[in-house]
Amino acid sequence: RSVERMATENGATCVDKTHFVFAGGQIKSFLSLVSYLGTGENRPKYLGVKIPPSNLKPDAGDEARAFAGSLADRVGADLA
């Protein structure tokens, strides 16, 4: 919603939207990112706290492909 609001305020038009989520919530996802950036690998714990993998949820690839396909279809229809 924030991105859509900012885009609209700056003259853009929202044609579609989706929401990608990291596993583990904000704190654990942040710890996971810090751990990954420090070591270059996914670890099961950081400072003794169990953390999720430092990437998107498993179904994110399918969701991204569907979103991109939907946008491509709209652009194709607008150009025709």
PyMOL Python script that loads the backbone (N, CA, C, O; Angstrom):
from pymol import cmd

cmd.read_pdbstr("""\
ATOM      1  N   ARG A   1       0.826  -1.197   0.000  1.00  0.00           N
ATOM      2  CA  ARG A   1       0.000   0.000   0.000  1.00  0.00           C
ATOM      3  C   ARG A   1       0.863   1.251   0.000  1.00  0.00           C
ATOM      4  O   ARG A   1       0.542   2.234  -0.668  1.00  0.00           O
ATOM      5  N   SER A   2       1.952   1.213   0.746  1.00  0.00           N
ATOM      6  CA  SER A   2       2.830   2.378   0.820  1.00  0.00           C
ATOM      7  C   SER A   2       3.451   2.681  -0.537  1.00  0.00           C
ATOM      8  O   SER A   2       3.507   3.837  -0.956  1.00  0.00           O
ATOM      9  N   VAL A   3       3.914   1.648  -1.216  1.00  0.00           N
ATOM     10  CA  VAL A   3       4.528   1.847  -2.532  1.00  0.00           C
ATOM     11  C   VAL A   3       3.495   2.376  -3.511  1.00  0.00           C
ATOM     12  O   VAL A   3       3.782   3.287  -4.288  1.00  0.00           O
ATOM     13  N   GLU A   4       2.291   1.809  -3.479  1.00  0.00           N
ATOM     14  CA  GLU A   4       1.226   2.265  -4.372  1.00  0.00           C
ATOM     15  C   GLU A   4       0.881   3.726  -4.090  1.00  0.00           C
ATOM     16  O   GLU A   4       0.709   4.511  -5.023  1.00  0.00           O
ATOM     17  N   ARG A   5       0.779   4.093  -2.823  1.00  0.00           N
ATOM     18  CA  ARG A   5       0.463   5.475  -2.441  1.00  0.00           C
ATOM     19  C   ARG A   5       1.554   6.432  -2.919  1.00  0.00           C
ATOM     20  O   ARG A   5       1.253   7.480  -3.491  1.00  0.00           O
ATOM     21  N   MET A   6       2.814   6.077  -2.688  1.00  0.00           N
ATOM     22  CA  MET A   6       3.915   6.942  -3.111  1.00  0.00           C
ATOM     23  C   MET A   6       3.967   7.087  -4.623  1.00  0.00           C
ATOM     24  O   MET A   6       4.238   8.170  -5.140  1.00  0.00           O
ATOM     25  N   ALA A   7       3.706   5.991  -5.332  1.00  0.00           N
ATOM     26  CA  ALA A   7       3.707   6.046  -6.792  1.00  0.00           C
ATOM     27  C   ALA A   7       2.608   6.977  -7.294  1.00  0.00           C
ATOM     28  O   ALA A   7       2.842   7.807  -8.173  1.00  0.00           O
ATOM     29  N   THR A   8       1.416   6.838  -6.735  1.00  0.00           N
ATOM     30  CA  THR A   8       0.283   7.672  -7.137  1.00  0.00           C
ATOM     31  C   THR A   8       0.562   9.146  -6.843  1.00  0.00           C
ATOM     32  O   THR A   8       0.248  10.014  -7.659  1.00  0.00           O
ATOM     33  N   GLU A   9       1.147   9.427  -5.688  1.00  0.00           N
ATOM     34  CA  GLU A   9       1.481  10.811  -5.328  1.00  0.00           C
ATOM     35  C   GLU A   9       2.491  11.423  -6.291  1.00  0.00           C
ATOM     36  O   GLU A   9       2.545  12.643  -6.446  1.00  0.00           O
ATOM     37  N   ASN A  10       3.284  10.583  -6.934  1.00  0.00           N
ATOM     38  CA  ASN A  10       4.311  11.063  -7.857  1.00  0.00           C
ATOM     39  C   ASN A  10       3.911  10.919  -9.319  1.00  0.00           C
ATOM     40  O   ASN A  10       4.758  10.989 -10.209  1.00  0.00           O
ATOM     41  N   GLY A  11       2.620  10.717  -9.565  1.00  0.00           N
ATOM     42  CA  GLY A  11       2.102  10.724 -10.919  1.00  0.00           C
ATOM     43  C   GLY A  11       2.063   9.387 -11.644  1.00  0.00           C
ATOM     44  O   GLY A  11       1.700   9.340 -12.819  1.00  0.00           O
ATOM     45  N   ALA A  12       2.424   8.310 -10.976  1.00  0.00           N
ATOM     46  CA  ALA A  12       2.395   6.991 -11.616  1.00  0.00           C
ATOM     47  C   ALA A  12       1.009   6.372 -11.492  1.00  0.00           C
ATOM     48  O   ALA A  12       0.192   6.801 -10.677  1.00  0.00           O
ATOM     49  N   THR A  13       0.763   5.370 -12.303  1.00  0.00           N
ATOM     50  CA  THR A  13      -0.492   4.635 -12.247  1.00  0.00           C
ATOM     51  C   THR A  13      -0.194   3.187 -11.895  1.00  0.00           C
ATOM     52  O   THR A  13       0.641   2.550 -12.537  1.00  0.00           O
ATOM     53  N   CYS A  14      -0.854   2.676 -10.904  1.00  0.00           N
ATOM     54  CA  CYS A  14      -0.677   1.281 -10.496  1.00  0.00           C
ATOM     55  C   CYS A  14      -1.530   0.400 -11.404  1.00  0.00           C
ATOM     56  O   CYS A  14      -2.747   0.573 -11.475  1.00  0.00           O
ATOM     57  N   VAL A  15      -0.895  -0.541 -12.096  1.00  0.00           N
ATOM     58  CA  VAL A  15      -1.633  -1.420 -12.990  1.00  0.00           C
ATOM     59  C   VAL A  15      -1.849  -2.807 -12.400  1.00  0.00           C
ATOM     60  O   VAL A  15      -2.738  -3.536 -12.838  1.00  0.00           O
ATOM     61  N   ASP A  16      -1.043  -3.175 -11.413  1.00  0.00           N
ATOM     62  CA  ASP A  16      -1.166  -4.478 -10.753  1.00  0.00           C
ATOM     63  C   ASP A  16      -0.312  -4.445  -9.498  1.00  0.00           C
ATOM     64  O   ASP A  16       0.531  -3.562  -9.345  1.00  0.00           O
ATOM     65  N   LYS A  17      -0.519  -5.391  -8.605  1.00  0.00           N
ATOM     66  CA  LYS A  17       0.304  -5.416  -7.404  1.00  0.00           C
ATOM     67  C   LYS A  17       0.368  -6.829  -6.839  1.00  0.00           C
ATOM     68  O   LYS A  17      -0.512  -7.658  -7.072  1.00  0.00           O
ATOM     69  N   THR A  18       1.430  -7.071  -6.095  1.00  0.00           N
ATOM     70  CA  THR A  18       1.615  -8.336  -5.391  1.00  0.00           C
ATOM     71  C   THR A  18       2.460  -8.043  -4.164  1.00  0.00           C
ATOM     72  O   THR A  18       3.034  -6.961  -4.041  1.00  0.00           O
ATOM     73  N   HIS A  19       2.534  -8.995  -3.270  1.00  0.00           N
ATOM     74  CA  HIS A  19       3.269  -8.790  -2.021  1.00  0.00           C
ATOM     75  C   HIS A  19       4.172  -9.990  -1.788  1.00  0.00           C
ATOM     76  O   HIS A  19       3.690 -11.112  -1.629  1.00  0.00           O
ATOM     77  N   PHE A  20       5.483  -9.759  -1.768  1.00  0.00           N
ATOM     78  CA  PHE A  20       6.430 -10.832  -1.509  1.00  0.00           C
ATOM     79  C   PHE A  20       6.833 -10.782  -0.042  1.00  0.00           C
ATOM     80  O   PHE A  20       7.068  -9.707   0.509  1.00  0.00           O
ATOM     81  N   VAL A  21       6.912 -11.940   0.580  1.00  0.00           N
ATOM     82  CA  VAL A  21       7.163 -12.015   2.019  1.00  0.00           C
ATOM     83  C   VAL A  21       8.353 -12.928   2.299  1.00  0.00           C
ATOM     84  O   VAL A  21       8.466 -14.017   1.737  1.00  0.00           O
ATOM     85  N   PHE A  22       9.234 -12.464   3.174  1.00  0.00           N
ATOM     86  CA  PHE A  22      10.314 -13.306   3.670  1.00  0.00           C
ATOM     87  C   PHE A  22       9.783 -14.150   4.813  1.00  0.00           C
ATOM     88  O   PHE A  22       8.922 -13.701   5.569  1.00  0.00           O
ATOM     89  N   ALA A  23      10.279 -15.347   4.944  1.00  0.00           N
ATOM     90  CA  ALA A  23       9.877 -16.218   6.046  1.00  0.00           C
ATOM     91  C   ALA A  23      10.448 -15.681   7.360  1.00  0.00           C
ATOM     92  O   ALA A  23      11.565 -15.165   7.385  1.00  0.00           O
ATOM     93  N   GLY A  24       9.698 -15.797   8.434  1.00  0.00           N
ATOM     94  CA  GLY A  24      10.248 -15.509   9.756  1.00  0.00           C
ATOM     95  C   GLY A  24       9.957 -14.165  10.364  1.00  0.00           C
ATOM     96  O   GLY A  24      10.421 -13.907  11.475  1.00  0.00           O
ATOM     97  N   GLY A  25       9.224 -13.295   9.720  1.00  0.00           N
ATOM     98  CA  GLY A  25       8.925 -11.995  10.302  1.00  0.00           C
ATOM     99  C   GLY A  25      10.098 -11.036  10.179  1.00  0.00           C
ATOM    100  O   GLY A  25      11.156 -11.413   9.675  1.00  0.00           O
ATOM    101  N   GLN A  26       9.923  -9.801  10.633  1.00  0.00           N
ATOM    102  CA  GLN A  26      10.916  -8.761  10.424  1.00  0.00           C
ATOM    103  C   GLN A  26      12.222  -9.000  11.184  1.00  0.00           C
ATOM    104  O   GLN A  26      13.298  -8.902  10.593  1.00  0.00           O
ATOM    105  N   ILE A  27      12.152  -9.306  12.451  1.00  0.00           N
ATOM    106  CA  ILE A  27      13.367  -9.436  13.263  1.00  0.00           C
ATOM    107  C   ILE A  27      14.199 -10.633  12.814  1.00  0.00           C
ATOM    108  O   ILE A  27      15.393 -10.497  12.550  1.00  0.00           O
ATOM    109  N   LYS A  28      13.578 -11.791  12.729  1.00  0.00           N
ATOM    110  CA  LYS A  28      14.320 -12.987  12.352  1.00  0.00           C
ATOM    111  C   LYS A  28      14.806 -12.910  10.908  1.00  0.00           C
ATOM    112  O   LYS A  28      15.888 -13.411  10.601  1.00  0.00           O
ATOM    113  N   SER A  29      14.038 -12.299  10.023  1.00  0.00           N
ATOM    114  CA  SER A  29      14.483 -12.119   8.650  1.00  0.00           C
ATOM    115  C   SER A  29      15.700 -11.193   8.596  1.00  0.00           C
ATOM    116  O   SER A  29      16.626 -11.417   7.816  1.00  0.00           O
ATOM    117  N   PHE A  30      15.688 -10.153   9.431  1.00  0.00           N
ATOM    118  CA  PHE A  30      16.833  -9.247   9.491  1.00  0.00           C
ATOM    119  C   PHE A  30      18.071  -9.970  10.009  1.00  0.00           C
ATOM    120  O   PHE A  30      19.161  -9.816   9.457  1.00  0.00           O
ATOM    121  N   LEU A  31      17.905 -10.758  11.069  1.00  0.00           N
ATOM    122  CA  LEU A  31      19.030 -11.541  11.593  1.00  0.00           C
ATOM    123  C   LEU A  31      19.555 -12.503  10.529  1.00  0.00           C
ATOM    124  O   LEU A  31      20.764 -12.697  10.398  1.00  0.00           O
ATOM    125  N   SER A  32      18.646 -13.094   9.780  1.00  0.00           N
ATOM    126  CA  SER A  32      19.028 -14.007   8.721  1.00  0.00           C
ATOM    127  C   SER A  32      19.840 -13.285   7.648  1.00  0.00           C
ATOM    128  O   SER A  32      20.849 -13.808   7.174  1.00  0.00           O
ATOM    129  N   LEU A  33      19.403 -12.091   7.265  1.00  0.00           N
ATOM    130  CA  LEU A  33      20.120 -11.302   6.269  1.00  0.00           C
ATOM    131  C   LEU A  33      21.511 -10.934   6.769  1.00  0.00           C
ATOM    132  O   LEU A  33      22.490 -11.078   6.037  1.00  0.00           O
ATOM    133  N   VAL A  34      21.608 -10.459   8.011  1.00  0.00           N
ATOM    134  CA  VAL A  34      22.905 -10.089   8.586  1.00  0.00           C
ATOM    135  C   VAL A  34      23.829 -11.295   8.623  1.00  0.00           C
ATOM    136  O   VAL A  34      25.009 -11.194   8.284  1.00  0.00           O
ATOM    137  N   SER A  35      23.293 -12.429   9.032  1.00  0.00           N
ATOM    138  CA  SER A  35      24.085 -13.652   9.071  1.00  0.00           C
ATOM    139  C   SER A  35      24.579 -14.025   7.684  1.00  0.00           C
ATOM    140  O   SER A  35      25.744 -14.382   7.513  1.00  0.00           O
ATOM    141  N   TYR A  36      23.698 -13.946   6.692  1.00  0.00           N
ATOM    142  CA  TYR A  36      24.065 -14.308   5.323  1.00  0.00           C
ATOM    143  C   TYR A  36      25.124 -13.352   4.771  1.00  0.00           C
ATOM    144  O   TYR A  36      26.093 -13.784   4.147  1.00  0.00           O
ATOM    145  N   LEU A  37      24.934 -12.062   5.002  1.00  0.00           N
ATOM    146  CA  LEU A  37      25.907 -11.093   4.495  1.00  0.00           C
ATOM    147  C   LEU A  37      27.275 -11.274   5.148  1.00  0.00           C
ATOM    148  O   LEU A  37      28.304 -11.018   4.523  1.00  0.00           O
ATOM    149  N   GLY A  38      27.286 -11.714   6.401  1.00  0.00           N
ATOM    150  CA  GLY A  38      28.549 -11.925   7.109  1.00  0.00           C
ATOM    151  C   GLY A  38      29.275 -13.191   6.711  1.00  0.00           C
ATOM    152  O   GLY A  38      30.505 -13.234   6.750  1.00  0.00           O
ATOM    153  N   THR A  39      28.534 -14.232   6.327  1.00  0.00           N
ATOM    154  CA  THR A  39      29.162 -15.526   6.048  1.00  0.00           C
ATOM    155  C   THR A  39      29.010 -15.985   4.607  1.00  0.00           C
ATOM    156  O   THR A  39      29.788 -16.817   4.141  1.00  0.00           O
ATOM    157  N   GLY A  40      28.015 -15.454   3.886  1.00  0.00           N
ATOM    158  CA  GLY A  40      27.766 -15.890   2.523  1.00  0.00           C
ATOM    159  C   GLY A  40      27.035 -17.216   2.434  1.00  0.00           C
ATOM    160  O   GLY A  40      26.969 -17.816   1.362  1.00  0.00           O
ATOM    161  N   GLU A  41      26.489 -17.677   3.540  1.00  0.00           N
ATOM    162  CA  GLU A  41      25.735 -18.941   3.533  1.00  0.00           C
ATOM    163  C   GLU A  41      24.564 -18.854   4.503  1.00  0.00           C
ATOM    164  O   GLU A  41      24.586 -18.087   5.466  1.00  0.00           O
ATOM    165  N   ASN A  42      23.541 -19.662   4.225  1.00  0.00           N
ATOM    166  CA  ASN A  42      22.393 -19.746   5.133  1.00  0.00           C
ATOM    167  C   ASN A  42      22.775 -20.607   6.327  1.00  0.00           C
ATOM    168  O   ASN A  42      23.245 -21.734   6.171  1.00  0.00           O
ATOM    169  N   ARG A  43      22.567 -20.064   7.518  1.00  0.00           N
ATOM    170  CA  ARG A  43      22.851 -20.821   8.735  1.00  0.00           C
ATOM    171  C   ARG A  43      21.543 -21.006   9.506  1.00  0.00           C
ATOM    172  O   ARG A  43      20.638 -20.179   9.386  1.00  0.00           O
ATOM    173  N   PRO A  44      21.432 -22.065  10.284  1.00  0.00           N
ATOM    174  CA  PRO A  44      20.186 -22.301  11.023  1.00  0.00           C
ATOM    175  C   PRO A  44      20.026 -21.390  12.250  1.00  0.00           C
ATOM    176  O   PRO A  44      18.908 -21.192  12.727  1.00  0.00           O
ATOM    177  N   LYS A  45      21.135 -20.836  12.764  1.00  0.00           N
ATOM    178  CA  LYS A  45      21.073 -19.973  13.949  1.00  0.00           C
ATOM    179  C   LYS A  45      22.015 -18.792  13.788  1.00  0.00           C
ATOM    180  O   LYS A  45      23.026 -18.858  13.088  1.00  0.00           O
ATOM    181  N   TYR A  46      21.642 -17.703  14.466  1.00  0.00           N
ATOM    182  CA  TYR A  46      22.496 -16.515  14.528  1.00  0.00           C
ATOM    183  C   TYR A  46      22.471 -16.012  15.951  1.00  0.00           C
ATOM    184  O   TYR A  46      21.406 -15.709  16.488  1.00  0.00           O
ATOM    185  N   LEU A  47      23.632 -15.919  16.566  1.00  0.00           N
ATOM    186  CA  LEU A  47      23.743 -15.527  17.978  1.00  0.00           C
ATOM    187  C   LEU A  47      22.838 -16.377  18.867  1.00  0.00           C
ATOM    188  O   LEU A  47      22.254 -15.886  19.833  1.00  0.00           O
ATOM    189  N   GLY A  48      22.735 -17.647  18.527  1.00  0.00           N
ATOM    190  CA  GLY A  48      21.940 -18.587  19.308  1.00  0.00           C
ATOM    191  C   GLY A  48      20.449 -18.576  19.021  1.00  0.00           C
ATOM    192  O   GLY A  48      19.703 -19.352  19.618  1.00  0.00           O
ATOM    193  N   VAL A  49      19.999 -17.710  18.118  1.00  0.00           N
ATOM    194  CA  VAL A  49      18.577 -17.598  17.779  1.00  0.00           C
ATOM    195  C   VAL A  49      18.323 -18.350  16.480  1.00  0.00           C
ATOM    196  O   VAL A  49      19.035 -18.148  15.496  1.00  0.00           O
ATOM    197  N   LYS A  50      17.313 -19.215  16.471  1.00  0.00           N
ATOM    198  CA  LYS A  50      16.948 -19.941  15.259  1.00  0.00           C
ATOM    199  C   LYS A  50      16.413 -18.941  14.243  1.00  0.00           C
ATOM    200  O   LYS A  50      15.539 -18.133  14.557  1.00  0.00           O
ATOM    201  N   ILE A  51      16.946 -18.999  13.010  1.00  0.00           N
ATOM    202  CA  ILE A  51      16.552 -18.048  11.967  1.00  0.00           C
ATOM    203  C   ILE A  51      16.107 -18.789  10.705  1.00  0.00           C
ATOM    204  O   ILE A  51      16.543 -19.911  10.448  1.00  0.00           O
ATOM    205  N   PRO A  52      15.233 -18.147   9.918  1.00  0.00           N
ATOM    206  CA  PRO A  52      14.794 -18.755   8.660  1.00  0.00           C
ATOM    207  C   PRO A  52      15.875 -18.578   7.591  1.00  0.00           C
ATOM    208  O   PRO A  52      16.818 -17.814   7.802  1.00  0.00           O
ATOM    209  N   PRO A  53      15.764 -19.258   6.458  1.00  0.00           N
ATOM    210  CA  PRO A  53      16.698 -19.030   5.354  1.00  0.00           C
ATOM    211  C   PRO A  53      16.617 -17.577   4.890  1.00  0.00           C
ATOM    212  O   PRO A  53      15.554 -16.961   4.972  1.00  0.00           O
ATOM    213  N   SER A  54      17.718 -17.030   4.411  1.00  0.00           N
ATOM    214  CA  SER A  54      17.740 -15.617   4.003  1.00  0.00           C
ATOM    215  C   SER A  54      17.282 -15.448   2.560  1.00  0.00           C
ATOM    216  O   SER A  54      18.011 -14.906   1.730  1.00  0.00           O
ATOM    217  N   ASN A  55      16.088 -15.908   2.269  1.00  0.00           N
ATOM    218  CA  ASN A  55      15.525 -15.737   0.940  1.00  0.00           C
ATOM    219  C   ASN A  55      14.003 -15.732   1.051  1.00  0.00           C
ATOM    220  O   ASN A  55      13.452 -15.906   2.138  1.00  0.00           O
ATOM    221  N   LEU A  56      13.339 -15.536  -0.061  1.00  0.00           N
ATOM    222  CA  LEU A  56      11.884 -15.494  -0.060  1.00  0.00           C
ATOM    223  C   LEU A  56      11.286 -16.868   0.221  1.00  0.00           C
ATOM    224  O   LEU A  56      11.964 -17.891   0.128  1.00  0.00           O
ATOM    225  N   LYS A  57      10.000 -16.867   0.565  1.00  0.00           N
ATOM    226  CA  LYS A  57       9.305 -18.128   0.799  1.00  0.00           C
ATOM    227  C   LYS A  57       9.361 -18.996  -0.455  1.00  0.00           C
ATOM    228  O   LYS A  57       9.497 -18.472  -1.561  1.00  0.00           O
ATOM    229  N   PRO A  58       9.257 -20.323  -0.297  1.00  0.00           N
ATOM    230  CA  PRO A  58       9.430 -21.243  -1.436  1.00  0.00           C
ATOM    231  C   PRO A  58       8.542 -20.976  -2.646  1.00  0.00           C
ATOM    232  O   PRO A  58       8.980 -21.201  -3.774  1.00  0.00           O
ATOM    233  N   ASP A  59       7.315 -20.509  -2.456  1.00  0.00           N
ATOM    234  CA  ASP A  59       6.413 -20.297  -3.587  1.00  0.00           C
ATOM    235  C   ASP A  59       6.604 -18.942  -4.273  1.00  0.00           C
ATOM    236  O   ASP A  59       5.847 -18.603  -5.183  1.00  0.00           O
ATOM    237  N   ALA A  60       7.591 -18.172  -3.854  1.00  0.00           N
ATOM    238  CA  ALA A  60       7.782 -16.826  -4.399  1.00  0.00           C
ATOM    239  C   ALA A  60       8.103 -16.848  -5.886  1.00  0.00           C
ATOM    240  O   ALA A  60       7.682 -15.949  -6.614  1.00  0.00           O
ATOM    241  N   GLY A  61       8.836 -17.849  -6.354  1.00  0.00           N
ATOM    242  CA  GLY A  61       9.169 -17.926  -7.777  1.00  0.00           C
ATOM    243  C   GLY A  61       7.931 -18.072  -8.640  1.00  0.00           C
ATOM    244  O   GLY A  61       7.798 -17.405  -9.666  1.00  0.00           O
ATOM    245  N   ASP A  62       7.030 -18.942  -8.226  1.00  0.00           N
ATOM    246  CA  ASP A  62       5.779 -19.127  -8.966  1.00  0.00           C
ATOM    247  C   ASP A  62       4.945 -17.851  -8.948  1.00  0.00           C
ATOM    248  O   ASP A  62       4.366 -17.459  -9.961  1.00  0.00           O
ATOM    249  N   GLU A  63       4.894 -17.214  -7.788  1.00  0.00           N
ATOM    250  CA  GLU A  63       4.130 -15.976  -7.648  1.00  0.00           C
ATOM    251  C   GLU A  63       4.727 -14.873  -8.525  1.00  0.00           C
ATOM    252  O   GLU A  63       3.989 -14.120  -9.161  1.00  0.00           O
ATOM    253  N   ALA A  64       6.045 -14.776  -8.560  1.00  0.00           N
ATOM    254  CA  ALA A  64       6.711 -13.759  -9.380  1.00  0.00           C
ATOM    255  C   ALA A  64       6.459 -14.007 -10.870  1.00  0.00           C
ATOM    256  O   ALA A  64       6.214 -13.062 -11.620  1.00  0.00           O
ATOM    257  N   ARG A  65       6.517 -15.276 -11.304  1.00  0.00           N
ATOM    258  CA  ARG A  65       6.253 -15.589 -12.709  1.00  0.00           C
ATOM    259  C   ARG A  65       4.822 -15.226 -13.096  1.00  0.00           C
ATOM    260  O   ARG A  65       4.589 -14.667 -14.168  1.00  0.00           O
ATOM    261  N   ALA A  66       3.865 -15.542 -12.225  1.00  0.00           N
ATOM    262  CA  ALA A  66       2.464 -15.213 -12.507  1.00  0.00           C
ATOM    263  C   ALA A  66       2.268 -13.701 -12.581  1.00  0.00           C
ATOM    264  O   ALA A  66       1.557 -13.206 -13.455  1.00  0.00           O
ATOM    265  N   PHE A  67       2.899 -12.970 -11.665  1.00  0.00           N
ATOM    266  CA  PHE A  67       2.798 -11.509 -11.648  1.00  0.00           C
ATOM    267  C   PHE A  67       3.410 -10.923 -12.917  1.00  0.00           C
ATOM    268  O   PHE A  67       2.807 -10.055 -13.548  1.00  0.00           O
ATOM    269  N   ALA A  68       4.599 -11.386 -13.297  1.00  0.00           N
ATOM    270  CA  ALA A  68       5.259 -10.890 -14.506  1.00  0.00           C
ATOM    271  C   ALA A  68       4.437 -11.224 -15.755  1.00  0.00           C
ATOM    272  O   ALA A  68       4.324 -10.403 -16.665  1.00  0.00           O
ATOM    273  N   GLY A  69       3.870 -12.424 -15.793  1.00  0.00           N
ATOM    274  CA  GLY A  69       3.029 -12.813 -16.924  1.00  0.00           C
ATOM    275  C   GLY A  69       1.807 -11.924 -17.051  1.00  0.00           C
ATOM    276  O   GLY A  69       1.432 -11.529 -18.154  1.00  0.00           O
ATOM    277  N   SER A  70       1.187 -11.610 -15.927  1.00  0.00           N
ATOM    278  CA  SER A  70       0.020 -10.732 -15.918  1.00  0.00           C
ATOM    279  C   SER A  70       0.376  -9.340 -16.436  1.00  0.00           C
ATOM    280  O   SER A  70      -0.363  -8.758 -17.230  1.00  0.00           O
ATOM    281  N   LEU A  71       1.515  -8.810 -15.981  1.00  0.00           N
ATOM    282  CA  LEU A  71       1.947  -7.494 -16.458  1.00  0.00           C
ATOM    283  C   LEU A  71       2.267  -7.527 -17.949  1.00  0.00           C
ATOM    284  O   LEU A  71       1.905  -6.607 -18.683  1.00  0.00           O
ATOM    285  N   ALA A  72       2.940  -8.579 -18.398  1.00  0.00           N
ATOM    286  CA  ALA A  72       3.278  -8.698 -19.819  1.00  0.00           C
ATOM    287  C   ALA A  72       2.016  -8.762 -20.675  1.00  0.00           C
ATOM    288  O   ALA A  72       1.960  -8.159 -21.746  1.00  0.00           O
ATOM    289  N   ASP A  73       1.005  -9.493 -20.205  1.00  0.00           N
ATOM    290  CA  ASP A  73      -0.256  -9.575 -20.945  1.00  0.00           C
ATOM    291  C   ASP A  73      -0.907  -8.200 -21.061  1.00  0.00           C
ATOM    292  O   ASP A  73      -1.429  -7.846 -22.118  1.00  0.00           O
ATOM    293  N   ARG A  74      -0.878  -7.424 -19.975  1.00  0.00           N
ATOM    294  CA  ARG A  74      -1.474  -6.087 -19.996  1.00  0.00           C
ATOM    295  C   ARG A  74      -0.714  -5.153 -20.950  1.00  0.00           C
ATOM    296  O   ARG A  74      -1.322  -4.399 -21.710  1.00  0.00           O
ATOM    297  N   VAL A  75       0.607  -5.214 -20.897  1.00  0.00           N
ATOM    298  CA  VAL A  75       1.403  -4.363 -21.796  1.00  0.00           C
ATOM    299  C   VAL A  75       1.142  -4.771 -23.230  1.00  0.00           C
ATOM    300  O   VAL A  75       0.979  -3.909 -24.094  1.00  0.00           O
ATOM    301  N   GLY A  76       1.099  -6.070 -23.506  1.00  0.00           N
ATOM    302  CA  GLY A  76       0.821  -6.550 -24.860  1.00  0.00           C
ATOM    303  C   GLY A  76      -0.539  -6.079 -25.352  1.00  0.00           C
ATOM    304  O   GLY A  76      -0.681  -5.683 -26.509  1.00  0.00           O
ATOM    305  N   ALA A  77      -1.537  -6.122 -24.478  1.00  0.00           N
ATOM    306  CA  ALA A  77      -2.889  -5.692 -24.852  1.00  0.00           C
ATOM    307  C   ALA A  77      -2.916  -4.181 -25.104  1.00  0.00           C
ATOM    308  O   ALA A  77      -3.615  -3.717 -26.006  1.00  0.00           O
ATOM    309  N   ASP A  78      -2.161  -3.415 -24.314  1.00  0.00           N
ATOM    310  CA  ASP A  78      -2.121  -1.962 -24.494  1.00  0.00           C
ATOM    311  C   ASP A  78      -1.424  -1.557 -25.794  1.00  0.00           C
ATOM    312  O   ASP A  78      -1.752  -0.529 -26.386  1.00  0.00           O
ATOM    313  N   LEU A  79      -0.454  -2.379 -26.235  1.00  0.00           N
ATOM    314  CA  LEU A  79       0.289  -2.069 -27.449  1.00  0.00           C
ATOM    315  C   LEU A  79      -0.453  -2.489 -28.715  1.00  0.00           C
ATOM    316  O   LEU A  79      -0.185  -1.980 -29.803  1.00  0.00           O
ATOM    317  N   ALA A  80      -1.375  -3.410 -28.558  1.00  0.00           N
ATOM    318  CA  ALA A  80      -2.093  -3.926 -29.743  1.00  0.00           C
ATOM    319  C   ALA A  80      -3.140  -2.971 -30.247  1.00  0.00           C
ATOM    320  O   ALA A  80      -3.821  -3.264 -31.230  1.00  0.00           O
TER     321      ALA A  80
END
""", "prot")
cmd.dss("prot")
cmd.show_as("cartoon", "prot")
cmd.util.cbc("prot")
cmd.orient("prot")
